Amino acid sequence: MAWTCLVLPIAAVLYAEQAGLWQLPPALGLSHILAQSTRSMLVAAFAVWLCGGPLLVSLAITALDLALIFATHLHKGWRCHGQTLGMLNPPGEGGTGVVLITGASSGIGKDCAFAFAARGWSVVLVARTKSALEAVKEEIERRCPKVTAHVLPADLSDPTAAVDTIEATCQKLSLEIHVLVNNAGLDMAGSFVSKDEADLAQLIAVNCTAPTLLTRRIIPLMVARGFGRVCFVSSLVSVSPVPGHCVYAASKALLSSLADSVRYELEGTGVGVVNVLAGAVNTGFFQASGMAATTPVFSVPGYALRSERVADEITKAVLEGRTETVVTGVINQMYASIFPVLFPRRFMMLVAERAMAPVEAPWRVPPPAVHAHAD
């Protein structure tokens, strides 16, 4: 009974935050602290239960751990991982900073463009479809008349050509990129062996090769200026393999690893790297991949985040100088923080499969038929 009285209010609070009914103050980093303290509470409770101890002992351990977490975050300036670079404002007197966003024609990328423009930043919109980019440009100029939006059509499935086009256009327009948001991505639901090799190559090109090459091309310029931010929009699936989305999950794991490594290498240069693990988001991306209508996680009311909320968190993380991994949604934060510690990798894979895989799609490859032979 005591545990029920404790767990149910916590579950209600977490669900309300995930659904966007309220939001923990991002400046305090409380959502990450909540995930950490919940993890420690579960571990402590399990240990005390094994020893036959009372509930109060478990709560005391949790309270001590929570106090230590608060003290640590106060000492680090409320930043959970990495260094704090300070508030990023548009550089120059009367000038504006420039943000380049890939996948800016829809979803998170489009809303990131709106969010940065609302804060006075000029935007370079990169995507494959020019007409869609023109529509985003018109909307930005309507909302923010003083902000300049540039349309830059490029097909990231041909990464080398796309990066060359982006670089040449920025040089022609005399644009210095101060913030790079690697947002473009593809997904293809279905078993690994059922996918065409050309489709898999396209997914890898857009999700992995393009952001890697684009970041490599832009970062030296940022380092030379001693100023800049790079944001990788990864995914919650990067923390666990996902049957039915094998290559997509692997591509996001590459982005997360790349972000963490590059961030470490750039310490002290004035250039920061933010890695964003976004969970389920209501965007056209999930519609196009066939997930929104059939995936169990989208059937839970309020679980899938609004694209505008994710874009706002990305923008704040970049401009506030946060260089840690930012997980959108407190339930998602708990999944990324708690599950890898408490559960084996295969269990996490099973959870991911149940959450993301359409029921009617068999991911497992059937074993070869065994034929009986008469002697």
N, C-alpha and C positions, 0 to 999 in steps of 0.2 A: 504493500500500500504506500509506503514511504517513497519507494522508487517511482511509483506511478505519479504521485503528486509532484515529484521533481522532474520527471522526464516529459510529461505531457505539456506543461507550460513552455519548456525549452523547445519542444517540437513545434508548437504553435508559433512561437516567436521566429524560429528559423524559417518556417514555411511562409510567414507573412513577409519576411525580408526578401526571400527568393521571389515571391510574387510581385514585389515592388510596392507593397502596401506601406512600407516604411523602409528607411535605409540607415544603416549605421554610419556615423560620421567618418568619411574617408580620411580626413586629416588626422584622425587618431589611430587609424589602422585597427579599429576594434574588431572588425570582422575576422581578421587573421588571428587576433588574440583569442577570440571566442573559439575558433577552430582548434587552436593549440591547446587551450584549457580543456575543451571537451575531450580531446584525444587523451590528455593526461588523466582526466577524470575516469575515463573508461579503463585505462591501464591500471590506475590505482585501485579502482573498484574491483577489478578482476583479481588483483594481487591480494587485496584484503579478504575477498570472498574465499580464495584458496586457503588462506590462513585461518578462516573462521572468525574474522574480526567484525566489529560492528560498523554500521553505516557511517557514524560520526568520524571514525578514523579515516575512511575514504574521503569524506568531505574536507577534513582537515588537510590531508595531503593535497587535494585539489586547490584549496585556498592558498596554501603555501606556494604551489607551483604558479598559480595565477599572479600572486604578488611578485614573484621573481620575474615573470614575463613582463609585467607592467614596469618594473624597475629597469629591465633591460631595454625596453622600448623607449622609456624616458631618456636613458643614457644615449641611445642612438638617434634621438630626435624622431621617434615614432616611425621609423622606417624598418621594415621587417627584414630585408636582406639587402646586401650591397651598400653602396654609398649614396648619400643624398647630395645632389648637385645644385639644389636651390631652384627658385622659381625661374622659369624660362619665359622671357618677354620678347616681343618682336624687336630685333636689334636695330640700332641706328636711330638718330634723332629724326623723328617724323617718318621713318621708314617702317616697313612691315616685314615680318619674317615670312618665309615661304615653306609650305608643307606640300610634299609630294605623296599622294595616296594612290596605291594601286587597287584595282577592283572598286573604283569610285563611282561606278554607274548605278549601283544598287546596294541595299542592305547596310551592313556595318560601315563599309567604305563611304557610301553616300552620306550617312549620318555623321561620320567623322568629319567629312568636308563641311557640313553645316555647323558642327560644333566648333571647329577651328576658325571658320569664317566669322562666327558670332563673337569670337574673342579677338578679332582684328587681324587674323593671319590670312595672307594670300594663299591660294591653293592651286596645285597642279593636279588635274584629274586624269588618271591613267586607267584605261580599260580598252576592251576590244571594239565596242560599239560606239561609234562617234555620235550618233543621234541621241543615245541615252546620256552620254556625257554632256551634250549641248543642253539637254533638258535640266540636268543638275546645275550647270553653269548659270542658266537663266534664273533658276530658283534661288541660287546663292546671291546673284546680283540684285534680285528683287528684295530679298531679306536684308542684305548687307550692301547697300549701294557703294560704300567706300572701299569694299574689298574687291580685289581682282582675282578672277578665276580663269585658269588656262586649261584648254582642252587638249589632251595629248593621246590620240588613239594609238594603241600598240597591242600587238598580239603576244602575250607572254608565253604562249605555247612554243614560240620560237625565241627562246630567251636571249641569245646573243644579238639577234637583229633588234629585238625590242629594247634591250639596254642601250645599244648603239643609237637607236632613234631617240630615246629619252635623253641621253647625254647630248646629242647634237642639237636637239630642240632647246634644251636648257641653255646651252652655250649661245645659240642664235638669239634667244630672248634675254640674254644676260641675267639669268635666274640663278641665284645661289640657294641651294636647298639646305635649309636649316633643320628640318624634321622630315624623316622618311618613315612612312607607315606602310609596311609590307602586309597588305590585307588580302590580296587576290588569292583565290583558292578554288579547287575543284574536288568533288567527291563522286564516287560511283559505287552505289550499293550493289552487292552481289558477291558470290564466292570468288576467290582469287583465280581459280583455274577457268572460270567462265568468262573472264574479261579478255577482250582483244588486246594484243600487245601494243598496238598503236595507241589505244585509249590509256593504257597504263603509262606509256611513255609521255603522253600529253599531261597526265596528272602530275607526274614527277617533275616535268618541265615547269609547270605553272606553280606548283606548291613548293618545290625545292630549288631547282636550278635558277629560276628567275629571281627570287628574293636573295639568293646567295650572291649571284653576279651583280645585281643592282646595288646591294649593300657594299660589296667589295669596290664598286666603282665610285660610290658617293662618300664612304667613310674617310678616305684619305683627304678629301677636300675639307671635311668637317674638322679633322685632326689638325690640318694646317691652320685653320681659323681658330682652333681651340674652343669650338662651340658647335653643338649639334646634338640631336637625339635620333635614335633609330628605334622603331617599334615593330615587333613581330607579332602579328595576330595569329597565335597558335590555337590550340584547342585542348579541352579537358581530356580528350582521348589520347593525348600524348603521354599521359601517365600510365596507360595500360593498353595492351593489345586489344583490338576490337574485331572479332570475327564478322565477316560481311563487309567490313570497311578496312581490310588489312593494309592496303597501300596508303590510304588516306591517313590512318592512325600513325603509320610509320613515318609519313612525310611530316606530320606535325611534331612527332618526337624529334626528328632531325632539326626542325626549326627551334624547338625549345633548347636542345643541346647547343645549337649554334649560337643562340642568343646568350646563353649563360657563359659560354667560352669567350665570345667576342667582348662581352661586358667586362670580364676579368682582364682581358688583354688591354682594354682601353682605359683602365683606371688611371686617373691622374692626367688625362688628356683633355678633360672638359667635355667629352662626348659620352653620352649615356645610352644604355640599351634597355628597353623595357620589353618583357615577354608577357603576352596576355593570353591566359588560358580561358577562352570563352566556352561556356557550356552550350546547351541547346538555346538557339536564338530564333525568334520568329522573323525569318527573312526569306527572300526568293531563292537563296542558296539551297535551303533544305527542300523547297518545293522542286527545284530543278533536279536534285539528286534523288527524288522520289521518297524522301524520308518523312516529310511533314505529315503526309496522309496515312502512313502505315506504321510509323515508329512508335512503340509504346510510350516513350518518354514525352512525346508531344500530346498524348491523350490525358496527361495529368494537368488539371487546370492550374494555371499560374506558374508552372515550373519553367517553361520556356521563357527566356528573358526577352524584353523588348529591345529591338536594335538600337533605339535612341539611348537607352540606359547604358548599354555596353559601350557605345561610342562616347558617351559623356565620361564614363570611367576611364576609357583609354586616353581621352584628351586631358583629363585632370592628371592622370599618372605621368604623362609626358611633360606637361607644362609645370607640374609641381616638382619635377626633377627626381621622381622616384625611379630607381634603377633595379627594382626587384621584380619578381614575377607577380603579376596582378591577376588574381582569379576572380572572375565576375560571378556574383551570387554567393551568399554565405553557405548554402548547402553544397554548392560546387567546391567551395574552399575546404569544407570538411572532407569531401570525397578525395580531393587532391592531397590533403594533409594527413587524414586519419587512415584511410584504407591502405596506403602503401606500407604503413607501420604495423597495422594490426593483422592484415590478411595476406596470404600468399598470392603470388602473381596470377596463378590459375583461377583463384576465386574471383579476383578483380576482373579477369577476362570473362568469366561467366556472368558477372553482374553487368558488364558492359554489353555483352551479347543480348541479355534479356532486355536491357534498356533501349538499345538502338536497332536491333535486328527485327525487321518485319516478320510476323509469325509465319506467314505463308512462304517465306524464302528459306529453303534449306541451305545452310552454309557448308555443312560437312560434306565432303566428297564421298560418295558411296563406295564401299570396298568392291574390288573386282569380284565378279560372279565366280563361284566355285563349281566346276563341272565334275560330276562323278564319272569315273571311267571304269568300265567293266574289265575284269581281268581276262 
